[in-house]
């Protein structure tokens, strides 16, 4: 018996890529708020490509935002590792909040 070689996307490389955290969040947002658009992307075979694009854009923006926020709120001059880790965690969370609004919660 021969099975067909099924592809979801027009480009096979997107079918083999794992979904990142931001891509998954975007898909969930689309599922809840814009199911018609999500269905359209699935039907046209563009869903995995769009998820990868969103994930890559969000990761790049996150790195840039972290650097900007570190310039505005420099790392404390202390030997306390927990204080430094806490500061970095705060900056990372701030960057992720910005990314949610600017990248994840957008219809594409």
C-alpha positions as CSV (number, residue, x, y, z in Angstrom):
1,X,0.0,0.0,0.0
2,X,1.4,3.4,-0.9
3,X,0.6,6.5,1.2
4,X,0.6,10.0,-0.2
5,X,3.3,12.4,0.8
6,X,1.1,15.0,2.5
7,X,2.2,18.6,3.0
8,X,0.5,21.3,5.0
9,X,2.4,24.2,3.6
10,X,3.4,25.2,0.1
11,X,7.0,25.1,1.3
12,X,8.0,21.8,2.9
13,X,10.6,23.4,5.2
14,X,7.9,25.1,7.3
15,X,6.2,21.7,7.9
16,X,9.3,20.4,9.6
17,X,10.0,23.4,11.8
18,X,8.9,23.2,15.4
19,X,6.6,25.9,16.6
20,X,8.2,28.4,19.0
21,X,6.6,29.9,22.0
22,X,5.5,33.2,20.3
23,X,4.2,31.3,17.3
24,X,2.1,29.1,19.5
25,X,0.7,32.2,21.4
26,X,-0.2,33.9,18.1
27,X,-2.0,30.7,16.9
28,X,-4.0,30.6,20.1
29,X,-4.8,34.2,19.8
30,X,-6.0,33.7,16.2
31,X,-8.0,30.6,17.3
32,X,-9.8,32.6,20.0
33,X,-10.3,36.0,18.3
34,X,-10.1,35.5,14.6
35,X,-11.1,31.9,13.7
36,X,-12.2,32.7,10.2
37,X,-8.7,34.1,9.3
38,X,-7.0,31.1,10.9
39,X,-9.2,28.8,8.8
40,X,-8.3,30.8,5.7
41,X,-4.6,30.4,6.4
42,X,-5.0,26.7,7.0
43,X,-7.0,26.2,3.8
44,X,-4.4,28.1,1.7
45,X,-1.5,26.2,3.3
46,X,0.0,29.4,4.8
47,X,-0.4,28.6,8.5
48,X,3.0,27.1,9.3
49,X,4.8,29.8,7.3
50,X,2.9,32.5,9.2
51,X,3.6,30.9,12.5
52,X,7.3,30.8,11.7
53,X,7.4,34.4,10.6
54,X,5.6,35.6,13.7
55,X,7.9,33.5,15.9
56,X,11.1,34.8,14.2
57,X,9.9,38.4,14.3
58,X,9.0,38.2,17.9
59,X,12.3,36.7,18.9
60,X,14.3,39.3,17.0
61,X,12.2,42.1,18.5
62,X,12.6,40.6,22.0
63,X,16.4,40.7,21.7
64,X,16.4,44.3,20.5
65,X,14.0,45.4,23.2
66,X,16.1,43.7,25.9
67,X,19.1,45.7,24.7
68,X,17.1,48.9,24.6
69,X,15.7,48.3,28.1
70,X,19.2,47.5,29.5
71,X,20.4,50.8,28.1
72,X,17.6,52.6,29.9
73,X,17.8,50.5,33.1
74,X,21.4,49.4,33.4
75,X,22.3,46.3,35.4
76,X,22.9,47.1,39.1
77,X,26.5,47.4,40.2
78,X,26.4,44.7,42.8
79,X,27.9,41.3,43.5
80,X,24.5,39.9,44.4
81,X,23.7,37.4,41.7
82,X,20.0,37.2,42.7
83,X,19.6,41.0,42.3
84,X,21.2,40.9,38.9
85,X,19.1,37.9,37.8
86,X,16.0,39.6,39.1
87,X,16.7,42.7,37.2
88,X,17.3,40.7,34.0
89,X,14.0,38.8,34.6
90,X,12.2,42.1,35.0
91,X,13.6,43.5,31.8
92,X,12.8,40.2,29.9
93,X,9.2,40.3,31.1
94,X,8.8,44.0,30.1
95,X,10.1,43.1,26.6
96,X,7.7,40.1,26.4
97,X,4.7,42.3,27.3
98,X,5.6,44.8,24.5
99,X,5.9,41.9,22.1
100,X,2.5,40.6,23.0
101,X,0.9,43.9,22.0
102,X,3.1,44.7,19.0
103,X,3.6,41.2,17.4
104,X,1.4,38.5,18.9
105,X,-2.0,40.2,19.1
106,X,-2.0,41.3,15.5
107,X,-4.1,39.8,12.7
108,X,-2.0,38.8,9.7
